[in-house]
Amino acid sequence: MNPFDLLFVNPLFNLLIAIYKGLAAAAIPGALGFAIILLTIIIRLLVWPLTASQLKSTQKMAALKPHLDRIKAEHGHDKVRHQQEITKIYKEHGVNPLSGCLTAILQAVPFFALYNVLIKIVQVNSGDALAKINERLYLPLLHLKEIPNTDFLGLDLATKPSQWREVGLLILLIPIATGVLQFILSKMMAPTSAKLPVKVDGKQNIEDTMSQVQSQMVLFIPATLAYVAYTFPLGLSLYLNTFTVIGIVQQYLIAGPGGLSKYLPEKWRK
């Protein structure tokens, strides 16, 4: 067994089965779907401090934009002096531009771990699937007597929206919702205003390039996740959408609506 499964996938797998068995014992319909939602909430709460730190760092970086523009105008022709002044500004304001990248990487670990867990649960194609599930469980108490029921609110969590010809067009609303929710979150995380890149001596520096990349990601990430939701089982979409909804709430509570402000009533802006 690879280290990633041992350290991350298996613990989450056991936690999901424990939640599922508890809900099933309480005779709650759609126990697997609700177990996925509860596990997603737990994961989001665990990474909440990391996400909060990233959002606050992003706010600080945005507040420094006028200073960075001034430094660019004054020292853009001198790369060494330019970098020295930027480093000085970051140090004075307690900003680490690399912290956001590290935080994003740390948040990606549970994301991919839970993805592996869900695929193992909702996409079982072999006859020995039950045995494979049980051999990953730490305690005999968690062992299952049958494959988990994947029905949830009238949907089969093992079904893929790409099978819409078989199950109907309405299932396509799931990947659309995934894309829309992620677009809302991406807009909220974007700067409240965007300026055209400023060139120094006819060259575009790294801050301008990153700004352009960020604006493109507002569309690229939602489109990518919508495609993922289209091609993978609905159980993964349930996780993605729950994760994103909590992210929207967290973004609003910590940093406000961000780039979404101009579309909201005045009383909802921060």
N, C-alpha and C positions, 0 to 999 in steps of 0.2 A: 504493500500500500504506500502511495506516495505521501510525502510530508504534509502537503496541502490538505489532502483528505483527512489525514490523521489529526492535524491541529485545528482545522476549521470546519471542514465538511461534516465529519462524523459527529462532533458536538452539536452542531445545528440540526443534523438529521435526528439525533436522539431527542432533542428538545421539541422538534416538530411532532414526532411520534407521541411524545409524552402529552403534549397539548391536545393532539388529535384523540388519543385514548380517553383523556379526561372529558372532552366534549362528547365523544361517542357514548361514554358511560352515562352521561347526563341526557342521552337520547336527543341531542340537538341535531336537527336536520342540516345536511351540508357541513358536517363536522370538519372535513378536510379543508374546505374553503375558509371557514372561520379560523382554523388552526394556522393557515398560511397568513391570514390577516394579522392575527395576534403575534405570530413570530416576527412578521415584518415590523410591527409596532415596537416590539422588544429590541430588534436590531437598530431601528431608528433612534430609540431612546439611548441605547448604548453609545452610538456614535454622535449623539447630540452635542456633547462638549466639543468634539473635533469640528463638527460643522459650524458651531457657533464661533469657534476660534477662527475658522476660515472666513466666515462672513465679516467678522470684525476687522480682520486683516485686509479684506477687500475694501471695506469702508475707508480704512486709513489710507490705502493706496489711492483711492479716488480723491480723497481730501488733499493729497499731495500733488495732484495733477497740475495745478497752477505753478507750483514750485518747479516741477519737472519741465514744464513748458518754458519757464524762464531760464533754467539751466541750459536747455537745448538751444535757446536763442543766443545765449551769451557764450556758450562753450561748445556748441555742436561741431565746430570746425576742428576742435582739439579732442580727440577720442579719449586720451588719457585723463585730461582735466575734466572732461565731461563725466567720465565714470567716477572720478574721485569726488566730484560735487554731489553726484547722485548717491553714492555710498554714504557721504556725510549727512545728507538729508534723511536717508533711511535710519541712520544711527540716532540722529537727534530726535526723531519721532517714534523710535522703537518699532520700526517696521522691518520685517524679514520677508523679502519678496519670494523666497523659496518655501516659506511655511505653507502657503496655499497649495503648492504642488505636493508636498509631503502629506498634508492632510487629505488631499484628494486620493492619493495612493492608499492611505490607511483606510479610507472609507470604501475603496473599491474591493478590498479583501473580503469583508462580509457579503458584499454584493455578489461576487462571483461564487463564493462558498454557498450562499443560499440558492443561487441559480443551479448549481450542481445538485443540491438537495432536491429541489423541485423537479428537475428532470428525472431523477431517480424514482420519485414518487408517482408523478402523473404520466410518465411515459414508460410503462412497463410492457414489454413485448415478448419476453421469454417465459417459458413454462416454469422455470425455477425462480421467478421474480420474487416470490414471497420468501424463499430461502435466502436470497441475496439481501433482501431488506432486513430480515431477522439477524443475519450474521454481522450486521453493522451496529446492532443495538447492544448497549452495555449491560443491560439487566434483563433477566428472563421475564420480569414483570412487564417489560415493554414489548415483548414478542407478540406479533400479530398472528391471528388464526386465519385471516383472509386478507387479500389485497384491499387497501382502503377504497371506500366508495368515492368516486370522483364527481358525483353529482353535486351541484351547488347552484341554488336559486334557478333551477330549470336548465342549467348549462352543464356540460360535461367538461371538467377541467383538463381532460386529456385531449380534447378536440382542438384543432388548429383552425384559425380563421381562414387559412389558405384552402380549407375544405368547404368553403362557402357554397360550392355547387351542390354539395350533399346535404348540408344542414340549413341553408338559407342565407339570404343577403344580410339579415340583421346582425349576424355574427361579425360583419365587417365594422360595426360600430365600435367594437372593442379596440382594434388597433388605431382607429381614428381617435378615440378617447385618449389612448395612450399618447399619441402624438400631440394632441391639443393640450393635455395636462403638462407635458414636458415643455411645450412651447411657452405656456404661461410661466412656468418656473424659470425657463431660460431668459425670458423677457424681464422677470423680476430681478434676476441676477446680473442683468446687463446694466451699464451706466445709464443714469437718467437722461443724459444727452450725449450725443456723439459728434465729434468734430472730424473734419477731413484731416488726414495725415499731413503733418508739416515736414517738408523736406529741407535738409541743411546741405548746402553745396550740391544740390541735385540728387542727394542720396536719402534714402528712407532708413531711419534707425530701427532698433529692435522694438522699442515701445510702440511705434507706429504699426509695425508688422503684427505685433501681438494684438493691437486694437482691431486690426482688420480681421485677424483670425477669430477673435472673440465675436465679432458681429456675424461672421459666417457660421459659427457654431450654434448661434441662436436658432438657425434653421436646420443645420446638419444633424445635431443631436436628436431633436424631435423626430425628424424624418427617419433616422437610423433606428430609434427605439420603436417607432410605428412599424417599421419593416420587421423588426425582431418579434413584435407582438403578432404580426401577421403570419409569421412562419413557425412559431413555436406554440406549444400547448397553452390553453387559456390560464392554466395555473400560474405560469410565469407572468402573464399580463396582470393577473390579480395582485401579484407581488409588486410589479413595476408601478401600477397605478396607486396602490396603497402607499408605497414608498414615496412617490412623487407628491401625493396629496399632503402627506405629513411634511415633506420638504417645503411645500408652498406655505403652509402654516408657520413653520419655523422661520422661513425667510421673512415673512411679514412681521412676525413678533420681534425679530432681532434687528433686521435692516430695513423694514418697510417694503413697499411694493416696487422700489427701484425703478427700472425702465418701464414698468407697467403703470406708473403714476398718472401719466397723461390720459389714460383710458378710464380712470376711476373718478367717482364723485369726490369733491373736495374733502368731505368728512372722513374718507377712507385713506387719504394720503397721510404720510408721516414726514 
